[in-house]
Amino acid sequence: MLVKNKNKIDFKAEFQNLDSGYNLETKAAISSAKDIFKFKPELLFLKSDLKRLEDFLLGFTNSLSNTSNTLQNAVKSTLTAGGKRIRPALLLICAKNKNYDINYLIPAAAAVELIHTASLIHDDIIDKSALRRGKTTIHKLFNRDTAKFVGDYLLIETFDLLNKYKI
């Protein structure tokens, strides 16, 4: 439960429920994202729709069973590593109208997340980062070449997802 103190929110109590691997800034962001529904009930639709996105991404990683184990494991470890899913949430919020169709929007939301994830993988390689969100980065878990391949693969899959839309 958030405690308000002179128009400021004290997140200290909230941190106890979060993964200890996250830094203070990340914990505050996660806590804020979870509590937005208390302050903006019109965004409640995001809870179920972002859950559908998570299911879609998990299905995507499971569909890689015909590929190499290294590719499947690397993609799965990066897409299931957690995150706030802010970018797909913003896409869903912008698309919210009387014709809102989550089945139509999920591939686009996933594509946005795949682009973001690919950019993080490539960024971690360039910056030689060992951790992302408190977890070991792909190039440290596997190797640099595998990480580059996974980032590139996610970008290609993004185009495949978006290619299904008629403009």
C-alpha positions in Angstrom: 0.0 0.0 0.0 1.4 3.4 -0.9 1.8 5.9 1.8 1.4 9.6 0.8 3.6 12.0 2.7 3.0 15.7 2.0 2.1 15.2 -1.7 4.9 12.8 -2.2 4.6 9.0 -2.4 6.7 6.9 -0.2 7.5 3.7 -2.0 9.6 2.2 0.8 6.9 -0.1 1.9 6.3 -1.2 -1.7 9.9 -2.3 -2.2 9.6 -5.1 0.3 7.3 -7.0 -2.2 9.6 -6.5 -5.2 12.5 -8.7 -6.3 15.7 -7.7 -4.4 17.7 -7.9 -7.7 16.3 -4.6 -8.9 17.9 -1.3 -8.1 16.0 1.5 -6.3 15.1 3.4 -9.4 13.7 0.3 -11.1 11.7 -0.7 -8.0 10.1 2.7 -8.0 9.2 2.5 -11.7 7.7 -1.0 -11.3 5.8 0.1 -8.2 4.4 3.2 -10.0 3.4 1.1 -13.0 1.5 -1.4 -10.8 -0.3 1.3 -8.9 -1.4 3.3 -11.9 -4.6 1.3 -11.9 -5.5 2.7 -8.4 -5.3 6.3 -9.8 -6.5 5.7 -13.4 -9.3 3.1 -13.3 -10.0 3.7 -17.0 -6.7 1.9 -17.6 -7.8 -1.3 -16.0 -8.3 -2.9 -19.4 -4.4 -3.0 -19.6 -4.1 -5.6 -16.8 -5.8 -8.3 -18.9 -4.5 -7.1 -22.2 -0.9 -7.0 -21.1 -1.4 -10.5 -19.7 -2.5 -11.5 -23.2 0.6 -9.9 -24.5 2.7 -11.9 -22.1 0.9 -15.1 -23.2 1.6 -14.2 -26.9 5.3 -13.6 -26.2 5.5 -16.9 -24.3 3.8 -18.6 -27.2 6.2 -16.9 -29.6 9.2 -18.3 -27.6 7.6 -21.8 -27.4 7.1 -21.8 -31.2 10.9 -21.7 -31.6 11.0 -25.4 -30.7 12.0 -26.3 -34.3 15.1 -24.0 -34.1 18.3 -24.5 -32.3 18.2 -24.8 -28.5 20.6 -21.9 -28.1 18.3 -19.6 -30.1 15.2 -20.7 -28.3 16.8 -20.4 -24.8 18.3 -17.0 -25.6 15.0 -15.6 -26.9 13.1 -17.1 -24.1 15.5 -15.8 -21.4 15.3 -12.2 -22.8 11.5 -12.1 -23.5 10.6 -13.6 -20.1 13.1 -11.6 -18.1 10.4 -9.2 -17.0 9.9 -5.6 -17.6 7.2 -3.0 -17.4 6.0 -3.3 -21.0 5.5 0.4 -21.2 5.8 0.7 -25.0 3.1 -1.9 -25.8 0.9 -0.4 -23.1 1.2 3.0 -24.7 0.3 1.4 -28.1 -2.8 -0.2 -26.5 -3.8 3.0 -24.8 -3.5 5.0 -28.0 -5.6 2.4 -29.8 -8.4 2.4 -27.2 -11.7 3.4 -28.8 -15.1 1.9 -29.5 -13.6 -0.4 -32.1 -10.8 -1.7 -29.8 -9.9 -5.2 -30.8 -7.2 -6.8 -28.6 -6.8 -9.8 -31.0 -5.9 -7.4 -33.8 -3.6 -5.3 -31.6 -1.6 -8.0 -29.8 0.8 -8.6 -32.7 1.5 -4.9 -33.1 2.1 -4.6 -29.3 4.4 -7.6 -29.5 6.3 -6.1 -32.4 6.9 -2.9 -30.4 8.2 -5.0 -27.5 10.5 -7.1 -29.8 12.0 -3.9 -31.3 12.6 -2.6 -27.8 14.1 -5.9 -26.6 16.4 -6.1 -29.7 17.6 -2.6 -29.1 18.4 -3.5 -25.5 20.3 -6.6 -26.5 22.4 -4.6 -29.0 22.9 -1.8 -26.5 24.2 -4.3 -23.9 26.7 -5.6 -26.4 28.0 -2.1 -27.3 28.1 -1.0 -23.6 29.5 -4.4 -22.5 26.9 -4.4 -19.8 26.8 -7.5 -17.6 23.4 -7.0 -16.1 20.0 -5.8 -17.4 17.1 -5.4 -14.8 19.3 -7.2 -12.3 19.8 -10.2 -14.6 22.7 -11.4 -16.6 22.6 -10.1 -20.2 22.3 -12.3 -23.2 25.9 -11.8 -24.4 27.2 -12.8 -21.0 24.8 -15.8 -20.7 25.7 -17.1 -24.1 28.2 -15.1 -26.1 28.5 -11.9 -28.2 27.7 -13.6 -31.5 24.6 -15.3 -30.2 23.4 -12.0 -28.7 23.8 -10.2 -32.0 22.0 -13.0 -33.7 19.1 -12.9 -31.2 18.8 -9.1 -31.5 18.7 -9.4 -35.3 16.3 -12.3 -35.2 13.9 -10.3 -33.0 14.0 -7.4 -35.5 13.2 -9.8 -38.4 10.3 -11.3 -36.4 9.1 -7.7 -35.8 8.8 -7.2 -39.6 7.0 -10.5 -40.0 4.5 -9.5 -37.3 3.9 -6.1 -38.8 3.7 -7.4 -42.4 0.4 -9.1 -41.5 -1.3 -5.7 -41.2 -3.0 -4.1 -44.2 -2.3 -0.4 -44.5 
